[in-house]
Amino acid sequence: MTQPAAPPEPPIPTAAHSVEGAPDFQPGVTANFKNVTVRPWRQSTAVLAVMAQMLFVVAAVANLYLASVDLKVMGLLDGRDFAAIEREAQGADGLYGLILGVGSLAGVFLLVWFHRVWTSDRSDHSLYTRGTGLAIGGWFIPFANFVLGPLALRDLMWGTEHASPRARPGRPAATPRLVIAFWIVIGVNVVLVVLGRGTQGGLQQPESLDALMSALRTSLTYEAVAGLSGAAGSVVAILIIRQVMRYTRR
């Protein structure tokens, strides 16, 4: 993957701002000359970060448990214990709802926290390559969010790192590894969704019992891998939050 270069400093700054012990920067103007409404740092942002991390922990554990259930059902298929398979499937149905609910709530907390940090005075906004509207709204654009979401995370990590009192000399230029990991997890999930849909025909209209069993094994394999990928995504999200909060610590 070609690493994008850091955007240039905007030539027309707004009001100057300096954080004691941190590099001087001009807040409120992005690299593409979009204005960011800058707000003083609020300690409640740290509370949002903790709550988001807790929800991602729950989501990770639920995904791992779901993966273990899928593997257990695959073992039951070999013995053709259909009564046990039905019991496990019913339990997994409730778990899907839990994962969806917790994951959605974690996403809400993540975006609220993201917006707080994005518009705070503890980030160098000149490293942003988009305005606030696209940084937040990009997560809700189908298909495009695969690119826009991670790019917004990259900008946030660049900006908070450069504004940190512990920042390394120079401006960040390489995409953070955690953002690349986040991209990989999203890509894996997209592929698994496509592959999972490909098995639906064999489950709905099987040609024989053996064909049904084979389709079930394939579907459960994809679900188990998706559970592991979902857990990995939660861990990466937690690490990103923790890294950004370290940059903003004063």
Secondary structure, 3 states (H helix, E strand, C coil): CCCCCCCCCCCCCCCCECCCCCCCECCCECCCCCECCCECCCCHHHHHHHHHHHHHHHHHHHHHHHHHHHHHHHHHHHHCCHHHHHHHHHHHHHHHHHHHHHHHHHHHHHHHHHHHHHCECCCCHHHCCCCHHHHHHHHHCCCCHHHHHHHHHHHHHHHHHHHCCCCCCCCCCCCCHHHHHHHHHHHHHHHHHHHHHHCHHHHHCCCCHHHHHHHHHHHHHHHHHHHHHHHHHHHHHHHHHHHHHHHHCC
